[in-house]
Amino acid sequence: MEMLHVEDINVYYGSIHAIKGVSFDVQEGEIVTLIGANGAGKSTILNTISGLLRSKTGGIRFMDQPVDRVPADKIVGMGLAQCPEGRRMFLQMTVEENLDMGAYTRPNSTIAKNMAMVYEKFPRLKERRRQIAGTLSGGEQQMLAMGRAIMSEPKLLMLDEPSMGLAPILVDEIFGIIRELHAAGTTILLVEQNASMALDVADRAYVLETGKITATGTGVELASSPKIKKAYLGG
């Protein structure tokens, strides 16, 4: 089943044409990744899907419903959650208060169950549930950002640069959690500068260059492509 369909979107920042006729899809149960250099437009695409930006053309459908003119909070309520680049948590609030904020679209009766699920996946967050979020390490803040997105019970989870700024051992841990979420049935759209890790975990991938998709294939196909190796994998 097609969970997300993006058709011919064109996004501008003033006179700057940031996204140029981009189309792609995400099937239910997949991990799909967008890779590309910094500034290629990857985060702009996620922000457009989640309703924070608007496309001049085309359309976006989620679960076969048009969402390109739906307010961002309503999109979350439909089951599409974004874990933003830079984590963007409420730094003066506790870990648990941040997680509560992620559940604002859900009935109160589901919060305790979802909180328990997040703590099972992220035991470190449970240990620090009373700690102020701004005092967490970078890796712990990334776990909190992911946990906050999971609190909304997303059918599709969009992750924007989850490994940014993290030590290699924490990158491995974060990608291990991505695999666990996928194995538990979450469909994932992943934006990631670490192309090697992204292609290793992805079912399918799209390469974005200066706002255009220039290549697509399975994760394995792109990881073995000489052109992709040279441009993104240091090979």
C-alpha positions as CSV (number, residue, x, y, z in Angstrom):
1,M,0.0,0.0,0.0
2,E,1.2,3.5,-0.9
3,M,1.5,5.4,2.3
4,L,2.9,8.7,1.0
5,H,2.9,10.1,-2.5
6,V,4.7,13.4,-3.3
7,E,3.9,14.7,-6.8
8,D,5.8,17.5,-8.6
9,I,6.4,19.8,-5.7
10,N,8.2,23.1,-6.2
11,V,9.1,25.0,-3.1
12,Y,10.5,28.6,-3.0
13,Y,12.2,30.7,-0.3
14,G,11.4,34.1,-1.7
15,S,13.0,34.1,-5.2
16,I,15.1,31.0,-4.5
17,H,13.8,27.9,-6.1
18,A,14.7,25.3,-3.5
19,I,12.8,22.2,-4.6
20,K,12.3,21.6,-8.3
21,G,9.6,19.2,-9.5
22,V,10.3,16.5,-6.9
23,S,8.1,13.3,-7.0
24,F,8.5,10.2,-4.9
25,D,6.6,7.7,-2.9
26,V,6.8,5.7,0.3
27,Q,5.2,2.3,0.6
28,E,3.8,1.0,3.9
29,G,6.4,-0.9,5.9
30,E,9.4,0.6,4.1
31,I,12.4,2.6,5.1
32,V,13.0,5.2,2.4
33,T,15.9,7.6,2.6
34,L,16.7,10.9,0.9
35,I,20.5,11.4,0.7
36,G,22.4,14.4,-0.7
37,A,24.8,17.1,0.2
38,N,24.1,19.8,2.8
39,G,21.8,22.3,1.3
40,A,20.4,19.9,-1.4
41,G,16.8,20.5,-0.1
42,K,16.2,17.3,2.0
43,S,14.9,19.1,5.1
44,T,12.8,21.4,2.9
45,I,11.0,18.4,1.5
46,L,10.2,17.0,5.0
47,N,9.0,20.4,6.1
48,T,6.7,20.6,3.1
49,I,5.3,17.2,3.7
50,S,4.6,18.0,7.3
51,G,2.8,21.3,6.5
52,L,5.4,23.8,7.7
53,L,6.1,24.9,4.1
54,R,3.9,25.0,1.0
55,S,4.6,23.9,-2.5
56,K,3.6,26.1,-5.4
57,T,2.6,23.1,-7.5
58,G,1.7,19.4,-7.4
59,G,0.3,17.6,-4.4
60,I,1.1,15.4,-1.4
61,R,-1.1,12.5,-0.4
62,F,-0.8,10.6,2.9
63,M,-2.9,7.4,3.4
64,D,-4.6,8.4,0.1
65,Q,-5.7,11.8,1.6
66,P,-4.5,15.1,0.3
67,V,-2.5,16.9,2.9
68,D,-0.8,19.7,1.0
69,R,-3.2,22.3,2.4
70,V,-3.8,20.7,5.8
71,P,-2.4,22.5,8.9
72,A,0.7,21.0,10.4
73,D,-1.0,20.0,13.7
74,K,-3.8,18.2,11.8
75,I,-1.2,16.3,9.8
76,V,0.4,14.9,13.0
77,G,-3.1,13.9,14.1
78,M,-3.5,11.9,10.9
79,G,-0.4,9.8,11.8
80,L,2.5,11.6,10.2
81,A,5.2,12.8,12.6
82,Q,8.5,14.5,12.0
83,C,11.5,14.4,14.2
84,P,13.2,17.6,13.2
85,E,16.8,18.4,12.5
86,G,18.5,19.9,15.5
87,R,16.1,18.0,17.9
88,R,14.3,21.2,18.9
89,M,13.1,20.1,22.3
90,F,11.8,22.3,25.1
91,L,15.1,22.8,26.9
92,Q,13.7,24.1,30.2
93,M,11.2,21.2,30.5
94,T,11.9,17.7,31.8
95,V,12.3,14.6,29.7
96,E,8.8,13.4,30.7
97,E,7.2,16.8,30.0
98,N,8.8,16.8,26.5
99,L,7.3,13.4,25.8
100,D,3.9,14.6,27.1
101,M,4.1,17.4,24.5
102,G,4.5,14.8,21.7
103,A,1.2,13.2,22.7
104,Y,-0.9,16.3,22.4
105,T,-2.9,14.9,19.5
106,R,-3.6,11.6,21.3
107,P,-6.4,10.8,23.8
108,N,-5.2,11.0,27.4
109,S,-6.0,7.4,27.8
110,T,-3.2,6.4,25.5
111,I,-0.4,8.5,27.0
112,A,0.7,6.1,29.8
113,K,0.9,3.2,27.3
114,N,2.9,5.2,24.8
115,M,5.2,6.5,27.5
116,A,5.9,3.0,28.7
117,M,6.7,2.0,25.1
118,V,9.1,4.9,24.7
119,Y,10.9,4.1,27.9
120,E,11.2,0.4,26.8
121,K,12.9,1.5,23.6
122,F,14.9,4.2,25.3
123,P,15.8,3.0,28.8
124,R,18.2,6.0,29.3
125,L,15.2,8.4,29.0
126,K,13.4,6.5,31.7
127,E,16.5,6.9,34.0
128,R,16.5,10.7,33.2
129,R,12.7,11.3,33.1
130,R,12.9,14.0,35.7
131,Q,16.0,15.6,34.2
132,I,15.8,19.0,32.4
133,A,16.1,18.3,28.7
134,G,18.7,21.0,28.2
135,T,21.1,19.2,30.4
136,L,21.1,15.9,28.4
137,S,23.9,14.9,26.1
138,G,23.5,15.2,22.3
139,G,22.8,11.5,22.0
140,E,20.2,11.6,24.7
141,Q,18.5,14.7,23.2
142,Q,18.3,12.8,19.9
143,M,16.6,9.9,21.7
144,L,14.2,12.3,23.3
145,A,13.3,13.9,20.0
146,M,12.6,10.5,18.5
147,G,10.7,9.4,21.6
148,R,8.6,12.6,21.5
149,A,7.7,11.8,17.8
150,I,6.8,8.2,18.7
151,M,4.3,9.5,21.4
152,S,2.0,10.6,18.6
153,E,1.7,6.9,17.4
154,P,2.8,7.8,13.9
155,K,2.0,5.5,10.9
156,L,4.9,7.3,9.1
157,L,7.8,8.7,11.0
158,M,10.0,11.2,9.3
159,L,13.5,11.5,10.7
160,D,15.6,14.6,9.8
161,E,19.4,14.0,10.3
162,P,19.1,11.8,13.4
163,S,22.9,11.2,13.5
164,M,24.0,14.8,13.2
165,G,26.7,15.8,15.6
166,L,26.8,12.4,17.3
167,A,29.9,10.3,18.1
168,P,30.2,7.1,16.0
169,I,29.1,4.8,18.9
170,L,25.9,6.9,19.3
171,V,25.3,6.9,15.6
172,D,25.3,3.1,15.7
173,E,22.9,3.1,18.6
174,I,20.5,5.5,16.9
175,F,20.4,3.4,13.7
176,G,19.9,0.3,15.8
177,I,16.8,2.0,17.2
178,I,15.6,2.9,13.7
179,R,15.9,-0.7,12.8
180,E,13.9,-1.7,15.8
181,L,11.1,0.8,15.0
182,H,11.0,-0.5,11.5
183,A,10.8,-4.1,12.7
184,A,7.9,-3.2,15.0
185,G,6.0,-1.9,11.9
186,T,6.7,1.8,11.7
187,T,7.2,3.1,8.1
188,I,10.1,5.6,8.0
189,L,11.2,8.4,5.7
190,L,14.8,9.2,6.6
191,V,16.8,12.2,5.7
192,E,20.5,11.7,6.5
193,Q,23.9,13.1,5.5
194,N,25.6,9.8,6.6
195,A,24.9,8.2,3.3
196,S,26.6,4.9,4.1
197,M,24.4,4.3,7.2
198,A,21.3,5.5,5.5
199,L,21.7,3.3,2.5
200,D,22.6,0.3,4.7
201,V,19.2,0.6,6.5
202,A,17.0,1.7,3.6
203,D,14.8,-0.4,1.4
204,R,14.8,2.3,-1.2
205,A,16.6,5.6,-1.6
206,Y,16.5,8.8,-3.6
207,V,19.5,11.1,-4.3
208,L,18.8,14.8,-4.1
209,E,21.1,17.4,-5.8
210,T,20.3,21.1,-5.8
211,G,16.6,20.5,-5.3
212,K,16.2,17.7,-7.9
213,I,16.1,14.0,-7.6
214,T,18.9,12.7,-9.7
215,A,19.0,8.9,-8.9
216,T,16.8,6.3,-7.3
217,G,17.1,2.6,-6.5
218,T,17.3,0.2,-3.6
219,G,19.7,0.9,-0.8
220,V,21.9,-1.9,-2.0
221,E,21.9,-0.6,-5.6
222,L,22.9,2.9,-4.8
223,A,25.5,1.8,-2.2
224,S,27.2,-0.2,-5.0
225,S,26.9,2.5,-7.7
226,P,30.4,3.9,-8.6
227,K,28.9,7.4,-9.0
228,I,27.2,7.4,-5.6
229,K,30.3,5.9,-3.9
230,K,32.5,8.6,-5.3
231,A,30.1,11.4,-4.4
232,Y,28.7,10.3,-1.0
233,L,30.6,7.3,0.3
234,G,34.2,8.3,0.0
235,G,34.9,5.5,-2.5
